[in-house]
Amino acid sequence: MGRLFIIKIFYTGSLIMAIIGTTNIAVAQGIRDSTLKEVRVHGKHKISANTKINDFSPGQKVKTIDSAILQQYQLQNMANLLSQQEPVFVKSYGFNGLATLSFRGASAAQSAVYWNGVPIQNAALGIADVSSLPVLFMNKVNLVYGGSSALWGSGNVGGALLLENERPYFDTSKNTLSFSGGLGSFNQYLAGLKGSISGKRWYFSANVFAQTAQNNFPYTNEIGGGANMPNSHLQSEAALLQGAYKIGKQNVISIAAWYQQYDREIPPALYEASSVKKETDGSLRLLADWNKATNENTWYAKSSFIRDEINYSDTAVLLRTDDVSYQFYQEVGWKKRLNNFGQLLFFIPVQISWIYLPDSNETKQQDKIALAGAYDVKLFSSRLDVSANARAEVINTLSVFLPGADASFMITDWLALRANAQRTYRAPTLNELYYDPGGNTSLKPEQGLNEDAGYTVKVKSANFALYHDLSAFNRDIHDWILWIGGAIWTPHNIAEVHSRGVETENNITYTSGNWKLHLGVNTSYVLSTTVASYIQNDGSVGKQLPYTPRYNGQLNIGFSYGQVSFNYNHTYTGYRFTTTDESEYILPYQTGNMQLMYNTAIHNHSLQITAQCNNIWNERYQAVAFRPMPGVNWLVGFKLAIL
């Protein structure tokens, strides 16, 4: 009954906000919103350093994470931030386990993660562990909802998480140095150091982050008894170095090196009596970038190398595996401004991925090379923005053509429409093809169509501001790849999967003097069902895909007064079926979380203090079957700017 009530609150709140928006239009006509955060950006405002988002995606839903939220979560990982603030599903395998991202019912392998425009999914697995991405390293975070294979490459089916570090600046008076620290429940300790120095032609910055946690939280076992989670220690270190050099007024060369290592003990699942499993994940990411910009032309080139290593051991069964994957990614591009209304983009991406299979003494490789282009035109005083894009890609011996188009139209200053249609395609990953045991070399590539459309209402008066956004999406994929099994899991093709649903984002703010009140509700309704199967009398036909919640949402309510801000966050995640025929499932869960932030100064040095209490109602829940999550827990931290 309580969970049904929460669902009603989320969706009733969305409806109420839509009604409020329409009733306030008469008051707010002709007044532009200059304070609300944009989901779609028009005009000269740039939300990303990447031209594909700024200039060639007018009809896609793009959400920018507010800088205040990044500050509040600066000592946490991207999995915590997204699960509490965005209507996406984060599939977490425990408090210190793997966490993957899913957009609009897509699989983790269909949801891409990019770092400064470079894909950073594990080259073998095809997925990224968002629990290993520290928020402290990121200056900008954008989420692209819906696929855009023409711009972002085959494999971008459900959406993309775009991570960007601070852009180089060349200012002799702007040197920075800050120190961060924190401590929390279950013997959690965190520390970070961030600094930068620059001249008229050069720039250098360094970020270092480390954490350790025992993670021995209390939980209830299968027979109803209480215990503390064993074998759950976590230790991680990460470092990010950036450098840049400015050649003349138009050329900038930059380099970046990002290394991190996660040492995790893997606690027992509820059906296991004990566990001595351990895993060490190490990633090295190197990136070189060149940009040259003039009034009419922009040229760029980037080259990256990524090495991911996963070492797994279970001494109870004398098992040890060492998996190493490599990835080269290169891209060159040219953007041409044709006139005041049109612009053209051409780029050539090349991606080479490979793994070594010690059992068979073989190296397996996947090569992708493409020629891609996009054209964008703005009409009717830039109220209509239309973009067409296409990509011809060769994946080993397979060739595929991926067209797409999207558009936005500002009907009035307070109402904008958008639409997006793309062809999608994803080749099987190296693990899906060759993993031993379980790989399936007979897999077919996923392919289909992706459409979405929506509208945005923005209303503002002297003290009141309203933001309401609604998106409806539809995706039909043939030969969807799904891992199925028991002792040995193997990927198989599902003949056809149909995903559709509705998302809303709603925010109200009221300002009076030094007070600012806010209320926000995000909702997501996703149906992702099997339409056809290659297996006769398959019980999965017409059923929801495993680990795809139909309902998902967040509520945020709080205030800021002067240098103090407070927010209460409430999340709801619906039923997740664990079998393809819906015969087994995990109960819905909801968590309450509180965030507090205070900014002050000590002897002209700014000091930011943050505090967060998660799961304040002590909900007992599992995001993944048999992997309990912690009850009430807290984290306090600070950031002191020395320079």
Number of C-alpha atoms within 10 A of each C-alpha: 5 8 15 10 9 17 18 12 14 23 18 13 19 24 15 11 22 19 12 15 23 14 11 15 17 10 11 19 14 13 14 14 18 11 9 15 15 18 20 22 19 18 10 8 9 13 19 18 15 14 15 15 20 19 24 27 28 27 24 28 24 23 20 17 18 13 12 11 12 19 18 23 21 22 29 21 17 24 23 17 20 17 21 23 20 22 26 23 28 27 22 24 20 22 19 23 20 18 24 20 30 22 26 30 28 24 21 22 23 26 28 27 23 17 17 21 17 23 24 24 22 23 27 27 16 20 21 23 20 23 22 22 17 19 23 22 24 17 14 21 21 20 21 22 22 27 34 32 26 28 22 21 25 27 24 23 33 27 26 25 20 23 21 18 17 13 13 21 19 17 14 13 10 12 15 14 16 18 17 22 19 20 20 17 18 17 13 18 20 22 19 22 18 21 18 20 20 21 16 12 16 20 22 21 20 19 20 21 21 20 20 20 20 19 23 19 20 17 19 14 17 12 7 8 8 11 12 13 22 18 19 24 21 22 19 19 18 22 19 19 18 21 19 23 21 21 12 9 10 12 15 19 19 20 18 20 18 19 17 21 20 21 18 23 24 25 24 19 18 16 10 10 8 14 17 16 20 20 20 18 18 19 21 17 19 17 20 18 19 18 18 18 15 12 8 11 15 17 18 18 18 21 19 21 20 24 19 21 17 17 15 19 18 15 12 10 9 7 10 13 12 14 15 20 21 20 24 19 20 19 19 17 18 18 20 17 16 13 9 10 14 17 20 20 22 18 19 18 20 17 22 18 22 18 20 17 16 11 7 8 7 10 10 15 17 19 15 19 20 21 17 23 21 24 19 23 20 20 13 10 8 16 17 19 25 23 23 21 24 22 24 17 22 17 17 13 8 10 12 15 18 20 21 23 25 24 23 27 22 18 11 14 16 21 17 19 21 23 22 25 24 25 24 29 26 22 19 25 22 22 19 24 20 17 18 14 9 18 20 19 14 12 18 19 17 23 21 19 17 24 21 24 21 21 21 21 20 26 28 26 15 9 11 14 22 24 24 25 23 21 21 18 21 20 26 20 23 21 21 25 26 16 13 13 10 6 6 11 14 19 22 20 19 22 18 21 24 21 22 19 19 18 21 24 23 24 22 21 20 17 16 11 8 9 13 17 18 18 18 23 28 25 25 26 21 23 20 25 22 24 19 18 18 12 11 7 8 13 15 21 19 17 18 27 28 22 24 26 24 19 21 27 29 24 25 20 18 18 18 18 15 11 11 14 20 20 20 17 21 22 25 22 26 21 18 23 21 18 17 21 17 16 10 12 14 18 15 18 17 21 21 21 20 19 21 19 21 18 15 13 11 10 6 10 13 15 18 19 20 22 20 22 18 21 22 16 12 14 15 16 20 19 23 18 18 18 19 24 22 23 18 19 16 19 19 20 22 22 23 19 19 15 13
